[in-house]
Amino acid sequence: MSSTPSRGHGRRRVGLWRFVRTVVLDYRYVWWVHLVPRSGRVVPRRYRDGDREPVLLLPGVYETWRFLRPVADRLNDRGHPIVVVPGMGHNRRPIAATAEVAQRILDAHDLRDVVVLAHSKGGLVGKTMMVSTDAERRITRMVTVNSPFSGSRWARVLPVRALRPFSPRDADLLRLAGQREANGTITSMASRFDAHVTEGSVLPGAVNLEFPVDGHFRPLGHARCVAMIVREVEAGAGSAASAEAS
């Protein structure tokens, strides 16, 4: 379990060939998600079924729940109901507003012992819920994949409004980083190299694990990584197995 400052920790420089290969493999997965037939874009009815802990899906910016589908399908097969936030779209709204929308779903359905499964921006939304909106403590823990807890330098370079909240200097991001009371119930999983999350995904006080692959999106569809994510969702943050692997 890491207790070191997250800023810059996990930042890794790589050669041009590795960078290009990482991006190509990353966006092969992105295209696979987008090319799914229309019938595969509907939330499966079976996601409502299951007698184990419900799992709330929080995708990243410009993503839909389908980016998390390979993991969600596996978890649902193992007895977990899967919660998709209606109207979340491509997750371009402000982090705090998205957290409130997701929280209303948990409250409306009186869901308890919820595990959040988040990718990228979704991890910031999930942590915001844990420290701010989840007054009744419906969420027990969260597993994140390549979340920019310390931001990304791309947010300062690219003139895109939806990316501004990821600036390492953003006041809201810095405030969220200082709210560490929930970190002990979070497992932050990160790739060996992530071209998108330049500052790394290490979260002080959390269980920090590394995937055996490169890429921002690739772990979501990589068989070995999917198995690792499923294991962490079911193990719970702070478990002995997780601590030994961090």
Secondary structure as GFF3:
##gff-version 3
##sequence-region A 1 246
A	DSSP	alpha_helix	16	34	.	.	.	ID=ss1
A	DSSP	three_ten_helix	38	41	.	.	.	ID=ss2
A	DSSP	three_ten_helix	45	48	.	.	.	ID=ss3
A	DSSP	beta_strand	55	58	.	.	.	ID=ss4
A	DSSP	three_ten_helix	65	68	.	.	.	ID=ss5
A	DSSP	alpha_helix	69	77	.	.	.	ID=ss6
A	DSSP	beta_strand	82	83	.	.	.	ID=ss7
A	DSSP	alpha_helix	95	108	.	.	.	ID=ss8
A	DSSP	beta_strand	114	119	.	.	.	ID=ss9
A	DSSP	alpha_helix	121	128	.	.	.	ID=ss10
A	DSSP	pi_helix	129	133	.	.	.	ID=ss11
A	DSSP	beta_strand	139	145	.	.	.	ID=ss12
A	DSSP	alpha_helix	154	157	.	.	.	ID=ss13
A	DSSP	three_ten_helix	161	166	.	.	.	ID=ss14
A	DSSP	alpha_helix	171	178	.	.	.	ID=ss15
A	DSSP	three_ten_helix	183	185	.	.	.	ID=ss16
A	DSSP	beta_strand	186	190	.	.	.	ID=ss17
A	DSSP	beta_strand	207	210	.	.	.	ID=ss18
A	DSSP	three_ten_helix	218	220	.	.	.	ID=ss19
A	DSSP	alpha_helix	223	235	.	.	.	ID=ss20
A	DSSP	alpha_helix	240	245	.	.	.	ID=ss21
###
